[in-house]
């Protein structure tokens, strides 16, 4: 069966230099000027420009992934491109978040974004829910991790996914708060968002209280793994606590965070709650501004979850500088381990050392580190450590750009160590001079880039979600206080 645990394995440049090896977009915007960005308070950009041409280009290209690869009739976004792919509901959540970002940057119009968003929400609201093995898109208000691209029904034996449903709903609720005008389409968007959110029976998927299961299969029932340690589930639990219909008990949050001390470490620098791949420290922050708000656990530690992610970013950079595995390319400006594509699952001798490589897997310091770097890990960290992330983006582009930067920005991953392989590759190709390079862009990794770059540039997603009553309610029931919640 396809499930999240199986897929993760375990756990300033001028334009001439910028465009080496890839074509500049033919226009500075993707939609017509008509319609503009007039509307609610969150429909207008602050005017803050990206400080370099490369950052601006990466931001736009990452947005274009969603605008050009997502089906405008259904809103289904591919898990990856250009390899033929099923749809990912998490990528849909990022797409819904990307559309208003396109508006405020002038890459699309509000009318165009509204049409796309409304089509997406109508599709998911009408998608069949039930316990069949192949004829439904979800069950109990939750959705399957992967959906077919035609009917939008369960793909193969994908799991009913709690975390991927949460990432989808993050985009749904952002759309609800951003499309705030009296236009009939925007009124409908807000109503559909409430409908989709209220339909989720969070209390059903708690087979081992108080924690939610990672998912469910119609063939075998609940996945035997729970969201019971620190990971990307902050958004998931905030949504489950904030539900107006099927909320989990308020004490669930403290029961979860009481287990975090097992991951508190200063092994790679400043003390923080450690989880190896960086996506864990990014995804919930795409939609929730954790700056200055604290729950009971973080109040005891004297920091907030935003600062925790900053420390995790710095720890990854420190690990790359130390480079205990002796991998090629690692250094102060080339770093970033997360869940991403890899060359394949095999062991070979390289330079007199036995090396093990993985295909798609979660990677981090001392955890399945096989020399594979993911630009999204650094780029989506720009809101936490702008200078470190910017230097990493510029260095990776300058050193490897002709191979790893293309139509939609950075390809998912690359590995400078693997310059030859006797075993068959599962993804990408090998350049004898540069190493292994992936051939795909992944939706969730593109999404983290476009959203976190916008949060750094204007705070758009954060400020919009601060107004969402469901997010506020979930945070307050979890015990968060201070900052913008005061």
C-alpha positions as CSV (number, residue, x, y, z in Angstrom):
1,X,0.0,0.0,0.0
2,X,1.2,3.5,-0.7
3,X,1.4,5.6,2.5
4,X,3.4,8.4,3.9
5,X,5.7,6.3,6.0
6,X,6.6,4.1,3.0
7,X,7.3,7.1,0.8
8,X,9.5,8.9,3.3
9,X,11.6,5.8,3.9
10,X,11.9,6.5,7.6
11,X,11.6,9.1,9.0
12,X,23.0,39.3,-5.9
13,X,23.2,38.3,-9.5
14,X,22.7,40.2,-12.7
15,X,20.3,38.9,-15.3
16,X,23.0,37.6,-17.5
17,X,24.4,35.4,-14.8
18,X,20.9,34.5,-13.5
19,X,19.7,33.1,-16.7
20,X,22.6,30.8,-17.5
21,X,21.2,27.6,-18.9
22,X,17.5,28.5,-18.9
23,X,15.1,30.8,-20.7
24,X,13.6,33.9,-19.1
25,X,9.8,33.9,-18.8
26,X,8.3,35.5,-21.9
27,X,6.4,38.0,-19.8
28,X,6.6,39.4,-16.3
29,X,3.0,38.2,-15.6
30,X,1.0,35.3,-16.5
31,X,-2.5,36.8,-16.6
32,X,-4.0,39.9,-18.1
33,X,-3.8,43.3,-16.3
34,X,-7.5,43.7,-16.3
35,X,-9.0,42.9,-12.9
36,X,-5.9,44.0,-11.0
37,X,-5.6,43.2,-7.3
38,X,-8.4,45.5,-6.1
39,X,-10.4,44.0,-3.3
40,X,-9.9,43.3,0.4
41,X,-7.0,44.5,2.5
42,X,-5.0,41.4,1.8
43,X,-5.5,41.7,-1.9
44,X,-2.8,44.4,-2.3
45,X,0.9,43.9,-2.3
46,X,3.0,45.9,0.2
47,X,5.4,47.0,-2.6
48,X,8.3,45.2,-1.0
49,X,10.5,44.0,-3.8
50,X,12.8,41.0,-3.9
51,X,16.3,42.2,-3.3
52,X,17.9,40.3,-6.2
53,X,16.9,39.3,-9.7
54,X,17.5,35.6,-8.8
55,X,15.2,35.6,-5.8
56,X,12.5,37.3,-7.9
57,X,12.9,34.8,-10.7
58,X,12.8,31.8,-8.4
59,X,9.7,33.1,-6.7
60,X,7.9,33.6,-10.0
61,X,9.0,30.3,-11.5
62,X,7.9,28.4,-8.4
63,X,4.5,30.0,-8.7
64,X,4.3,29.1,-12.4
65,X,4.6,25.5,-11.5
66,X,1.1,25.6,-10.0
67,X,-0.4,28.0,-12.5
68,X,0.7,25.9,-15.5
69,X,0.6,22.3,-14.3
70,X,-2.6,22.4,-12.2
71,X,-5.9,21.4,-13.9
72,X,-7.9,24.6,-14.0
73,X,-11.2,22.6,-14.2
74,X,-10.6,20.5,-11.1
75,X,-7.8,22.2,-9.2
76,X,-5.9,18.9,-9.1
77,X,-2.2,19.6,-8.8
78,X,0.4,17.0,-9.9
79,X,2.6,15.3,-7.3
80,X,5.6,15.9,-9.7
81,X,6.4,17.2,-13.2
82,X,7.3,16.4,-16.0
83,X,7.2,12.7,-15.1
84,X,3.5,11.7,-15.6
85,X,2.0,11.7,-12.1
86,X,-1.1,11.3,-10.0
87,X,-2.4,14.3,-8.1
88,X,-1.3,15.3,-4.6
89,X,-3.9,16.8,-2.2
90,X,-1.0,18.5,-0.3
91,X,0.1,20.1,-3.6
92,X,-3.5,21.3,-4.0
93,X,-3.2,23.1,-0.7
94,X,-0.1,24.8,-1.8
95,X,-1.7,25.7,-5.1
96,X,-4.6,27.4,-3.4
97,X,-2.1,29.4,-1.4
98,X,-0.1,30.3,-4.4
99,X,-2.9,31.8,-6.4
100,X,-3.3,35.0,-4.3
101,X,0.5,35.2,-4.1
102,X,0.3,35.4,-7.9
103,X,-2.2,38.2,-7.7
104,X,-0.2,40.4,-5.3
105,X,2.9,40.0,-7.4
106,X,1.1,40.8,-10.7
107,X,1.5,37.3,-12.2
108,X,-2.2,36.7,-12.4
109,X,-5.4,38.7,-11.7
110,X,-7.8,38.4,-8.9
111,X,-10.5,37.3,-11.3
112,X,-8.3,34.5,-12.6
113,X,-7.3,33.4,-9.1
114,X,-10.9,33.5,-7.9
115,X,-12.0,31.3,-10.8
116,X,-9.2,28.7,-10.2
117,X,-9.9,28.7,-6.5
118,X,-13.7,28.3,-6.8
119,X,-13.3,25.5,-9.3
120,X,-11.0,23.7,-6.9
121,X,-13.3,24.0,-3.9
122,X,-16.3,23.0,-5.9
123,X,-14.5,19.9,-7.1
124,X,-13.5,18.8,-3.6
125,X,-16.9,19.6,-2.1
126,X,-18.5,17.4,-4.7
127,X,-15.9,14.6,-4.6
128,X,-17.4,11.3,-3.5
129,X,-16.7,10.2,0.1
130,X,-17.1,6.6,1.3
131,X,-15.2,3.5,2.3
132,X,-14.9,1.9,-1.2
133,X,-11.5,0.9,-2.3
134,X,-11.4,2.8,-5.6
135,X,-14.5,4.8,-6.2
136,X,-14.1,7.6,-3.6
137,X,-11.9,10.6,-3.1
138,X,-12.0,10.4,0.7
139,X,-13.8,9.3,3.8
140,X,-15.1,11.0,6.9
141,X,-14.2,14.4,5.4
142,X,-10.6,13.4,5.0
143,X,-9.0,12.8,1.6
144,X,-6.7,10.3,0.1
145,X,-3.1,11.4,-0.2
146,X,-3.0,10.8,-3.9
147,X,-5.9,11.1,-6.4
148,X,-6.2,10.1,-10.0
149,X,-6.0,13.0,-12.4
150,X,-9.2,12.4,-14.3
151,X,-12.0,11.5,-11.8
152,X,-10.1,12.5,-8.7
153,X,-10.7,9.2,-7.0
154,X,-8.2,7.3,-4.8
155,X,-5.0,6.5,-6.7
156,X,-3.9,2.9,-6.4
157,X,-3.8,2.0,-2.7
158,X,-3.0,5.4,-1.3
159,X,-3.8,6.0,2.3
160,X,-6.5,8.3,3.7
161,X,-4.0,10.9,4.9
162,X,-4.4,13.1,8.0
163,X,-1.4,15.3,7.4
164,X,-2.0,15.8,3.7
165,X,-5.6,16.6,4.4
166,X,-4.3,19.2,6.8
167,X,-2.0,20.8,4.2
168,X,-5.0,20.9,1.8
169,X,-7.1,22.6,4.4
170,X,-4.4,25.1,5.1
171,X,-4.8,26.3,1.5
172,X,-8.6,26.1,1.8
173,X,-8.7,28.3,4.9
174,X,-6.2,30.8,3.4
175,X,-8.4,31.1,0.4
176,X,-11.4,31.6,2.7
177,X,-9.7,34.6,4.5
178,X,-8.0,36.1,1.4
179,X,-11.1,36.2,-0.9
180,X,-13.0,38.6,1.4
181,X,-15.1,40.7,-1.0
182,X,-18.8,40.6,-1.6
183,X,-18.3,39.2,-5.1
184,X,-20.6,36.1,-5.4
185,X,-17.7,33.9,-6.3
186,X,-15.8,34.9,-3.1
187,X,-18.9,34.5,-1.0
188,X,-19.1,31.0,-2.4
189,X,-15.4,30.3,-1.7
190,X,-15.9,31.2,1.9
191,X,-18.9,29.0,2.3
192,X,-17.3,26.0,0.6
193,X,-14.2,26.4,2.8
194,X,-16.4,26.1,5.9
195,X,-18.2,23.1,4.4
196,X,-15.0,21.2,3.7
197,X,-13.5,22.0,7.0
198,X,-16.6,21.1,9.0
199,X,-17.0,17.8,7.3
200,X,-13.7,16.4,8.6
201,X,-14.3,13.9,11.5
202,X,-11.0,14.4,13.4
203,X,-12.3,12.4,16.4
204,X,-12.8,9.3,14.2
205,X,-9.2,8.9,13.3
206,X,-7.9,8.6,16.9
207,X,-7.8,4.8,17.4
208,X,-5.2,5.1,20.1
209,X,-6.1,8.2,22.1
210,X,-5.1,10.9,22.4
211,X,-3.1,11.0,19.2
212,X,-4.3,10.9,15.6
213,X,-3.3,8.1,13.3
214,X,-1.2,8.9,10.3
215,X,-3.9,7.5,8.1
216,X,-6.3,4.7,7.2
217,X,-6.8,2.2,4.4
218,X,-10.1,0.7,3.4
219,X,-8.4,-2.7,3.1
220,X,-6.7,-2.8,6.5
221,X,-8.0,0.0,8.7
222,X,-5.9,2.5,10.6
223,X,-2.2,2.8,9.9
224,X,-0.3,1.6,13.0
225,X,1.6,4.8,13.5
226,X,0.4,8.0,15.2
227,X,1.3,11.7,15.3
228,X,2.9,11.3,18.7
229,X,6.3,13.1,18.5
230,X,7.4,16.5,17.3
231,X,7.1,16.7,13.5
232,X,5.1,18.5,10.9
233,X,1.8,17.9,12.7
234,X,1.4,21.3,14.4
235,X,-0.9,22.5,11.6
236,X,-2.8,19.2,11.8
237,X,-3.4,19.4,15.5
238,X,-4.4,23.1,15.4
239,X,-7.0,22.3,12.7
240,X,-8.3,19.3,14.7
241,X,-8.6,21.5,17.9
242,X,-10.2,24.3,16.0
243,X,-12.9,22.3,14.3
244,X,-16.4,23.6,14.8
245,X,-17.9,20.1,14.5
246,X,-15.5,17.3,15.4
247,X,-12.8,19.0,17.6
248,X,-10.4,16.9,19.6
249,X,-10.2,17.6,23.4
250,X,-8.1,20.7,24.3
251,X,-5.8,18.6,26.4
252,X,-4.6,16.7,23.3
253,X,-2.0,19.4,22.5
254,X,-0.3,19.2,25.9
255,X,-0.3,15.4,25.8
256,X,1.5,15.7,22.5
257,X,4.0,18.4,23.5
258,X,4.8,16.6,26.8
259,X,6.7,14.2,24.6
260,X,8.9,16.8,22.9
261,X,11.7,16.7,25.5
262,X,13.0,13.4,24.0
263,X,13.9,15.4,20.9
264,X,15.4,18.5,22.7
265,X,19.1,18.6,21.9
266,X,22.1,20.9,21.3
267,X,24.0,18.3,19.3
268,X,24.3,20.5,16.2
269,X,24.5,23.9,18.0
270,X,21.8,25.8,19.9
271,X,19.3,23.7,21.8
272,X,16.0,23.1,20.0
273,X,13.5,20.4,19.3
274,X,15.2,18.3,16.7
275,X,13.7,16.5,13.7
276,X,16.1,15.7,11.0
277,X,14.5,16.8,7.7
278,X,13.9,20.5,7.4
279,X,10.4,20.3,5.9
280,X,9.1,19.4,9.4
281,X,10.3,22.9,10.5
282,X,8.7,24.6,7.6
283,X,5.3,23.2,6.6
284,X,3.2,24.4,9.6
285,X,4.9,27.8,9.4
286,X,3.7,28.2,5.8
287,X,0.3,29.1,7.1
288,X,0.7,29.9,10.8
289,X,2.8,32.8,12.1
290,X,4.4,31.3,15.3
291,X,6.5,34.5,15.9
292,X,5.8,35.8,19.4
293,X,3.1,33.2,20.4
294,X,3.8,30.4,22.8
295,X,2.1,27.3,24.2
296,X,2.9,25.9,27.6
297,X,5.9,23.9,26.3
298,X,7.6,26.7,24.6
299,X,7.0,29.1,27.4
300,X,9.1,26.8,29.6
301,X,11.8,26.7,27.0
302,X,11.9,30.5,26.7
303,X,11.6,30.5,22.9
304,X,8.8,30.1,20.3
305,X,8.3,27.6,17.5
306,X,9.6,30.1,14.9
307,X,12.9,30.5,16.8
308,X,13.0,26.7,17.1
309,X,12.9,26.5,13.3
310,X,15.6,29.1,13.0
311,X,17.8,27.0,15.2
312,X,17.0,23.9,13.1
313,X,18.1,25.8,10.0
314,X,21.4,26.9,11.6
315,X,22.0,23.4,12.8
316,X,21.6,22.0,9.3
317,X,24.1,24.5,8.0
318,X,26.5,23.7,10.8
319,X,26.2,20.0,9.9
320,X,27.0,20.7,6.3
321,X,30.1,22.6,7.3
322,X,31.2,19.8,9.5
323,X,30.3,17.3,6.8
324,X,31.0,14.1,8.8
325,X,30.0,11.9,5.9
326,X,32.6,13.5,3.6
327,X,30.0,14.3,0.8
328,X,31.0,16.5,-2.1
329,X,29.7,20.0,-2.3
330,X,28.6,20.5,1.4
331,X,29.7,23.8,3.0
332,X,28.6,27.0,4.5
333,X,26.6,28.1,1.4
334,X,25.5,24.7,0.1
335,X,23.3,22.9,2.6
336,X,19.8,21.6,2.9
337,X,18.5,18.1,3.8
338,X,14.9,17.2,3.7
339,X,12.4,14.8,2.2
340,X,13.2,14.7,-1.5
341,X,13.9,12.6,-4.5
342,X,17.2,10.6,-4.6
343,X,19.0,8.6,-7.2
344,X,17.9,5.1,-6.1
345,X,18.2,2.5,-3.5
346,X,21.6,0.9,-3.8
347,X,25.1,0.6,-2.3
348,X,28.3,1.2,-4.4
349,X,32.0,1.8,-3.8
350,X,33.0,5.4,-4.5
351,X,36.5,6.7,-3.9
352,X,37.4,3.7,-1.8
353,X,34.3,4.1,0.5
354,X,31.1,2.0,0.6
355,X,28.3,4.5,-0.1
356,X,24.5,3.9,0.4
357,X,22.0,5.9,-1.6
358,X,18.3,6.2,-1.4
359,X,15.4,7.1,-3.8
360,X,12.6,9.3,-2.3
361,X,13.3,9.6,1.4
362,X,13.4,11.9,4.4
363,X,17.0,13.0,4.9
364,X,18.7,15.0,7.7
365,X,21.8,15.2,9.9
366,X,23.0,11.7,10.6
367,X,19.7,10.4,9.3
368,X,19.8,8.8,5.8
369,X,22.2,11.4,4.6
370,X,23.5,10.2,1.3
371,X,24.9,13.4,-0.1
372,X,21.6,14.4,-1.8
373,X,20.7,18.1,-1.4
374,X,17.3,19.7,-1.9
375,X,17.2,23.4,-2.8
376,X,13.8,23.7,-1.3
377,X,15.3,23.0,2.1
378,X,17.3,26.2,2.0
379,X,15.0,28.3,-0.2
380,X,11.9,27.6,2.0
381,X,14.0,28.6,5.1
382,X,14.3,32.2,3.8
383,X,11.7,33.4,6.3
384,X,13.8,32.0,9.2
385,X,17.3,32.9,8.1
386,X,17.2,35.3,5.1
387,X,20.9,35.9,4.7
388,X,21.9,32.2,5.0
389,X,19.1,31.1,2.7
390,X,19.8,33.8,0.1
391,X,23.5,32.9,0.0
392,X,22.6,29.2,-0.4
393,X,20.2,30.0,-3.3
394,X,22.8,32.1,-5.0
395,X,25.7,29.6,-4.5
396,X,23.7,26.6,-5.7
397,X,22.5,28.5,-8.7
398,X,25.9,29.9,-9.5
399,X,27.7,26.6,-9.0
400,X,25.2,24.1,-10.5
401,X,22.6,26.4,-12.2
402,X,22.9,25.1,-15.7
403,X,22.0,21.6,-14.5
404,X,19.6,22.2,-11.6
405,X,17.7,25.4,-12.5
406,X,15.0,25.4,-15.2
407,X,11.5,26.1,-16.2
408,X,10.0,26.1,-12.7
409,X,13.2,27.1,-10.8
410,X,15.2,24.5,-8.9
411,X,14.7,20.8,-9.8
412,X,13.9,18.9,-6.6
413,X,17.4,17.6,-5.7
414,X,20.9,16.8,-6.7
415,X,23.9,14.9,-5.5
416,X,27.5,16.1,-6.4
417,X,29.1,13.0,-4.9
418,X,27.4,10.5,-7.3
419,X,29.3,11.0,-10.5
420,X,28.9,7.4,-11.6
421,X,26.7,4.5,-10.7
422,X,26.7,0.8,-11.7
423,X,23.2,0.3,-10.2
424,X,20.1,1.5,-12.1
425,X,18.7,5.0,-11.2
426,X,15.2,5.4,-10.0
427,X,15.1,9.2,-10.7
428,X,17.1,11.7,-12.7
429,X,20.4,11.3,-14.5
430,X,24.2,11.5,-13.8
431,X,26.4,14.2,-15.2
432,X,30.0,13.0,-15.0
433,X,31.3,16.4,-14.1
434,X,28.5,17.6,-11.7
435,X,27.0,14.4,-10.3
436,X,23.4,13.2,-10.1
437,X,20.5,15.6,-10.9
438,X,16.8,14.9,-10.4
439,X,14.6,15.3,-13.5
440,X,11.4,16.5,-11.7
441,X,9.9,19.3,-9.7
442,X,7.8,18.2,-6.8
443,X,4.6,20.0,-5.9
444,X,5.0,20.2,-2.1
445,X,8.6,21.3,-2.4
446,X,7.7,24.0,-5.0
447,X,4.9,25.1,-2.7
448,X,7.1,25.6,0.4
449,X,9.4,27.8,-1.7
450,X,6.7,30.1,-3.1
451,X,4.8,30.4,0.2
452,X,7.8,31.0,2.5
453,X,9.4,33.5,0.0
454,X,6.1,35.5,0.1
455,X,5.9,35.3,3.9
456,X,9.5,36.7,4.1
457,X,8.7,39.4,1.4
458,X,5.4,40.6,2.7
459,X,4.0,38.3,5.4
460,X,1.0,37.8,3.2
461,X,0.0,34.3,4.2
462,X,0.7,34.8,7.9
463,X,-1.2,38.1,8.2
464,X,-4.2,36.6,6.3
465,X,-4.3,33.5,8.4
466,X,-4.2,35.6,11.6
467,X,-7.7,36.7,10.7
468,X,-9.1,33.2,10.2
469,X,-11.4,32.3,13.1
470,X,-10.7,28.6,12.8
471,X,-6.9,29.0,13.1
472,X,-7.3,31.4,16.0
473,X,-9.6,29.1,17.8
474,X,-7.3,26.1,17.3
475,X,-4.3,28.0,18.6
476,X,-6.2,29.3,21.6
477,X,-7.5,25.8,22.5
478,X,-3.9,24.5,22.3
479,X,-3.0,27.1,24.9
480,X,-1.1,29.6,22.7
481,X,-1.0,33.2,24.1
482,X,0.8,36.5,23.4
483,X,1.8,38.2,20.2
484,X,-0.8,38.7,17.6
485,X,-3.2,36.4,19.5
486,X,-3.4,38.9,22.4
